[in-house]
Amino acid sequence: MNTSKAWVELGLKILSCNQKDLARRVAVSPTQISKWKNGEHMSTDMEDKFRALVDIGEKHPEFVLWADSLEDADKWDRLIHRLAEEAQDSAETGYNTEPLQDDLGLLCVQVSDTLSNMGVEPPEVFPPELDRYFNGVDGSGDDEADDDDPDAPDPLWELLETNPYSAAIHDIFESLNDVWGFYVAYVAQAIDDDDSSLFDTTSNIEACLMDLAACKIQVDEKFAPKFRTFRYRVMKDYQKWLTAVKDAAFRTGTPLRAELLDMVSDTHGELGHTAEAESLGFNASRLHPDIYMNELLVGMRIIHQVLPAILKKLDINDFELDESSLHINMNPYLAYADTADDETTSTADE
């Protein structure tokens, strides 16, 4: 959703007012409210005014709208960050998954946006079983289970199996660990070494990694009815973006240590193993075969340009290339037949 539109819809919802009243509260015309609602850009100062008016703190308006209330947004925020901590603790690639550290405060809105793109509808209220776990049965906010208390909240791993929302978010984060590791190990290096203009492409590659990670999980399509369409679109975008990075790398002679398009075709587990091998130094001397092919093509082009000049300098005008001598006969039967023919001819001559 467009951010300007989100601010307007959130203002109308939280303040329980119409567009005319909202316009008066932010000191603009009702026409301007309509323009924002239709996607026109909103200035940073006006966003700050809306943020103070609806009082959502540092949360994104899209995320609060997805959660349906500020109270439930707080609960989803806590769940998402707890699952992010669990995923970071289980990461095995050797690389820190920066999106899960959430230094920019974008994790919650990225999760809600990805789930929405998959067709997942948020529940009307925050799931009671998750609320029970993350707030404690006594309302203390203690999310640690007590084995001696029969009324204690379920352990987190049980909730991951029983609640589709926590399960999907958990699986996306586990996948993101592997996808991010591969990105840092192989793709980011190619982008950093590239001296051509790929700003739009490269920013999309990193910004959409949550979507790519979601494409690599197993999900019930009744829960996420748009998953197939979502997956097709994301995979197609990444094929285009990564091909552009590969082309730029070949033009500049940047060595690639892996096939970048594996990021699209491989499972997240396979990407994680490849990233781990890089972090442990197992791939230190490995170059992708495309680099060798590029070097061969460059050499052939040089010969094609230089050879005519050499022949002219040596005043050689009747040079003819015997192409048959350039081919290697890989069929041992044909090689034997050729030898036998030569021997027969030799005997006949004698």
N, C-alpha and C positions, 0 to 999 in steps of 0.2 A: 504494500500500500504506500502511496505517496505520503511523505511526512507531513506536508501542509494539510492534506485531507485528514490525516489521522488527528492532528491537533484540533481541527474544527469538530470532527465527530466526537472526540473525547470531551471537548468543552461542552458541546450540546448534551452529552450523556451525563457527565458528572454534575454540571450546573442545572440540569433539568430545565433548560430554557430553549427558546427558538432562535433562529439566526439573527433576527432583529435585536433581541436582547443581548446576544453574544457580541454583536457588532458594537453595541453601546458600551459593554464592559471593557472591550479592548480598544475603544475609541477609533473605530474605522467604520466605513459605510457597509450596509448590508450587501452591496454589490461586491465589495472586496471579500467578504466572507464566502460568497458564491464562487469567486475566482479561486480562492484557496481550496475550496471543496472540490473544484474541478482540476486541481493539480498545479496551480500557479505557485511559483517559488515563494516561500515565506522567509523574511530576513531573520537573522540570528536574534536581533533585539526583540522582534515580535514573538519568536519562539520562546524567549526568556519570559516575556509577558504572559504567554499562555501557560508556561510551566508553573509560574507563581500563582496564576489564577486557579488552575486545577489541582495544584499542590500534590504532585506525584514524585517529588524529589528528583533524583537523577535517572529515573526509569524512562524508557522510550515510550512515546505515546502508542506506537503500534503494539508493543508488548502488553501494555495495560488494557488496550482494547481487546486483544486476543484473550487475556485472562478474564475479561468482563467486569472486573472491579479492582480497585487498588488493594483491597484486602487479599483477594485471591492472587493478585500479581506478586505480593510479598511472599505468599506460600510457594508459588511456582519458582520464584527467584531462589528461595532457600533450597528447594528440591534440585533445581538445575545445578546450582553451585556445589551441592553435596555430591551429586553424581559426577560432576566434573572432577572433584577431588579424588573420588574412587577410581575414575578412569586414569588420572595422572599417576596414581600410585601403582597401577597395574601396567603402565606403559613399558615396553621392552625394546624399543627401537634405538635407544641411546640418545634420542633428541627430545627436548622439552616441547610439549604441545602448547605453543603460545596461546592459541585461541581459548584453551581451557583454563589458562591462568587469568584470563579476562582483565588484563591491564587497561584495556580501552573501554570496558563496561558494555561490550556489545554482545556478550554470550547469550543472554536471555532473548534478545530480539532476533538474533540469528536462529536460535532454536525454534522459536514460535513461527518465524518466517519459513523455515525449512519444513516444519510439520504442516503448515498451511499449504505450501506448494505440493505436498504429498497428498493433500485432500483430507488431512486429519482435522476433525472438528474438536475444539476444546469442549470439555464437559461444562454443563451449565453452572456447576459448582465444583470447587476443588475436590478431587476424590477423597471421600471420608477416610478410607484406609491409609492413604498417604498423609492426610491431615493428622490422623491418630499417631502415626509413626514420628512425623517430624515436629510435632508439638508436644508429645508425651501424653500419656493417658490422664495425668493429673493437671495438665495445662501448664506445666512448669517449663516446657520447651526442651526438656531433656530427651534427646533422640536415641539414647543408649538403652537397649533392651535389658530387662531384668529377668533372668532365667527363673528366679524364685517367685516371681509375681505372675499368676495365671492371667492377669489382665494387662500384662505388659505388651507394648506394641510389637508387631511382627518384626523379625530381623530384616534388614534391607534386602538381602538376597532373595527372601521369600516374596517380597513386594515386587521385585524385578520380574518374577515369574507370573505373578497374579494380576498385575496392573499393566495394561498395554501402553500407557503413557510413559511410565518410568522405564518399562522394558525398551521401548523404542528409543528414548533419549539415551539410556545406558548403551545400547548397541551402536547408536550413531557416534557417541563419544569414543567407544572402543575402536570403531572403524577410523575415526578422525585421528587417533594416535598413529595408526599405520600410514594413513594417507599423508598426514603432515610430515612424518618422518621421511617418506619417499620424496616429498616436495622439497624439503630442506636439503636432503642429501644430493639430489640430482637436478631438479628443475630450477631451484633458486640460484644455483651456481651458474647455470647456463644463462639465466636472465641477468645476473650481476655482471657477467663477462661480456654480455652483448653490447655493442656500441651503436646499434641501430635504434630506431624509434619504435618501441613496442609498449609504450606506457599503458594504453587502453587494454591491450591483451593481457599484459602481465598483472595488472591490478585485478582483472577479472579472475585470473587463475587463483590467486590467493584469497580473494574475497568470497569465492564460491566453494571453497574446500569443504564446508559443512554440507552443502548439497551433494557434492561428489561422494563424501563419506556415507551419506544416507542412501545413495544409490547402491551401496555394496552390502546392505544388511538384508535379512529376511524379514518380511513384514506381511501381515494379513491384509489383503487388499480390501477386505470389508472395513478394516480400520483405516486404511489409507487408499481410498478408491481411485485417486489420481496418480498412484505410484508409477504405473507403467509409462504414462505420458511424461511425467516428471523425469523419470530415469532416462528416457529416450532423449529428451531435450538437453539435459545436463551432459550426457555422454557425447552428444553431437557437438555441443559448445566446446567441450574440452578437447575433442579431436581437432577442431579448428584452431583453438588457441595454442595447443601444444605443437601442432604442425607448424604454426607460424614461428614458434620459438626454435624448433629444429632447423627450419630454413635459415633463420638468422644466425644460428650457431654454425651451420655449414658455410655460410657466406664469410663469416669472420674467422673460421678455423678454430672455433671453440670446441675443445674435446668433450665428448659426452661419455659418461661412465655407465649409462644405461639407456635402454630404449624408452624415451619419454612417454610414448603412447601406452606403455605398460600401465601407466597411471590410470588409464581408462579401462583396459581390458582385464587386468589382474584383479584377483580378490584382495580385500584389504589385508588379509593374512599374508599373502604373497608379497604385497608391497612392504609390509612390516619386516619380513625376513630379509628382503633386499636392502632396506634401509639399515637394518641392524648390521648386515655384513659390511656396509660402507662405514658405519660408525666404529666398527671394530678393526678397520683397516684391511679387511680381506680383499677389497677391490682397489687397492692403492695403485696397482699397475694396469688396471683394466681400462681399455678404451672401447667404445662401441664400434662395431664393424663399419658403420656408415662413415666414420672419420677416415678409415683406411681407404674406403671407396672414393671419398672426396679427394684424398691425396692422389690416388691413381688418375682420376679424371683431370685434375689440375696438371699432372705431369704429361698426360696425353695431349692436352691443349697446348702446352708449351712446345712439345715436339712438333706438333702440327704447324705452329707458327715459325719455329726456328729452322726446321729442316729445309724448307725452300730457300731460305737465305744462305744456308751452308752450301747447298748444291750450286746456287748462282755464284757464290764466291769461288768455288772450285771449278767453275766453268764446266759443270757436268750437265749435259742437256739430254742425254739418252739413257738416263737411269730408269730402270724398270724393277719394280719390287716383285719378288717371287713369293706370293702369299702362301703357297703350299708348304713352304719351309717353316712357316710360323705356327702351323697347327700341330698339336700333340695328339698322336693317335692313341686313344685310351682303350681301344678294343684289342686284347691280346691275340684273338683269332685272326683279325685283319692284319695285325703286325706279323704274325707267323706266315700268313698267306703271301704277304708282300715279300718276305724273306725267301720263301719257297719259289716264288716266281723269279726272283733274281738269280737263284741258284740254277733253275731250269734253263734260264736264258744263257747263263754263263756256260753250262754244259753243252748246250746246242752250238754255241759259238766255237767251242773247242772242237 
